Amino acid sequence: MWERIVLLLCLPSAVVAQLCAPNAPNANKVRLSIKTALGSQAYDWNDDEMFLFQATLAFAMRNHIQGQEFNVSNVIVCNETQRVSFWFVVTSPLDPTRLIGKRDVEQAVRKSRHRLNSAFLLSDATLEFVGVPPTLEGPAQPDTPPWLIVFGVVIGLVSAGIVALLASSVAERRRKKNKVTEEEDEEEEADARGKTLENGSATEGVYNVTFSDEERFTQM
């Protein structure tokens, strides 16, 4: 009786152990370059770091497949090497003997790649999921929204147009005022000339009585 129970408990693990093998249909390979990334501050890879990897991957699977509670036990690791490389598979929380498809695992990794990288202080180049393309950085977002830039340019052009219009109006008024002043000056000058001519003509027409009397006494 007890032998059958032990056999049933060990059977799923044995099946999964056979499925987690290099180049298996649903297996993924991981390579970590910790010394390359961190240099003198590199940490040692041990069982605790492996547990962290399994936990972060379980989080990535939960984030990708909603409604299924993946745990550390669902991430099976095999063929681990001292140069920090290994293979892993992910089992279904509903059936430990059934593996999650490789495509779903890759999509989960890509979706939570930044969380996986930050957990180990690595990047896409130093935490390599073989066969999974690195995540591409999104386009840089400017500090100022494009619509605000366009709005500022339009407002600037409108303001420049208003200033130019006001400046031209003021210049036109000054030109008209100067023209009126010049015309008034010319009229005043013409009036002055006319008065001078009239005064001259009046002087020539006046008869000098004194001069006539002297001329008369001289003749006598």
HUWOTA-V616893 format. One record per pair of residues at least 24 apart in sequence whose ideal C-beta (glycine too) atoms are under 8 Angstrom apart, sorted by the first residue. I is the first residue (numbers start at 1). J is the second residue. D is the distance in whole Angstrom. If there is no record, write none. Layout:
{{I	J	D} {I	J	D}}
//
This chain:
{{12	96	5} {12	97	5} {15	97	5} {16	76	5} {16	89	7} {16	91	6} {16	96	7} {16	97	7} {16	99	8} {17	76	7} {17	78	7} {19	76	8} {19	89	6} {19	99	6} {20	76	5} {20	77	7} {20	78	4} {20	79	8} {20	87	6} {20	88	7} {20	89	5} {21	78	7} {21	79	7} {21	87	7} {22	79	6} {22	87	6} {24	87	8} {24	89	7} {25	102	7} {26	89	6} {26	90	8} {26	99	4} {26	100	7} {26	101	6} {26	102	5} {26	105	7} {27	78	8} {27	87	5} {27	88	7} {27	89	5} {27	102	7} {28	87	7} {28	88	6} {28	89	8} {28	102	7} {28	105	6} {28	106	7} {28	109	8} {28	129	6} {28	130	7} {28	131	7} {28	132	7} {29	85	7} {29	86	7} {29	87	5} {29	129	8} {29	130	4} {29	131	7} {30	85	7} {30	86	6} {30	87	8} {30	88	7} {30	127	7} {30	128	7} {30	129	6} {30	130	7} {31	84	7} {31	85	5} {31	128	4} {31	130	7} {32	84	4} {32	85	7} {32	120	7} {32	122	7} {32	126	7} {32	127	6} {32	128	8} {33	84	8} {33	122	8} {33	125	8} {33	126	4} {33	128	8} {34	84	6} {34	120	8} {34	122	7} {34	126	7} {36	126	6} {37	121	7} {37	122	5} {37	123	7} {37	126	4} {38	121	6} {45	84	5} {49	120	7} {50	77	6} {50	80	8} {52	119	6} {52	120	8} {53	77	8} {53	119	8} {53	120	8} {56	112	8} {56	115	6} {56	116	5} {56	119	5} {57	88	7} {57	90	7} {57	108	8} {57	109	8} {57	116	7} {59	112	7} {59	115	7} {60	108	4} {60	109	6} {60	111	7} {60	112	4} {60	115	7} {60	116	7} {61	90	6} {61	100	7} {61	105	7} {61	108	5} {63	108	7} {63	111	6} {63	112	5} {64	104	7} {64	107	6} {64	108	4} {64	111	5} {64	112	7} {65	100	8} {65	104	7} {65	108	7} {68	92	7} {68	93	5} {68	94	7} {69	93	5} {106	131	7} {106	132	5} {110	135	6}}
//
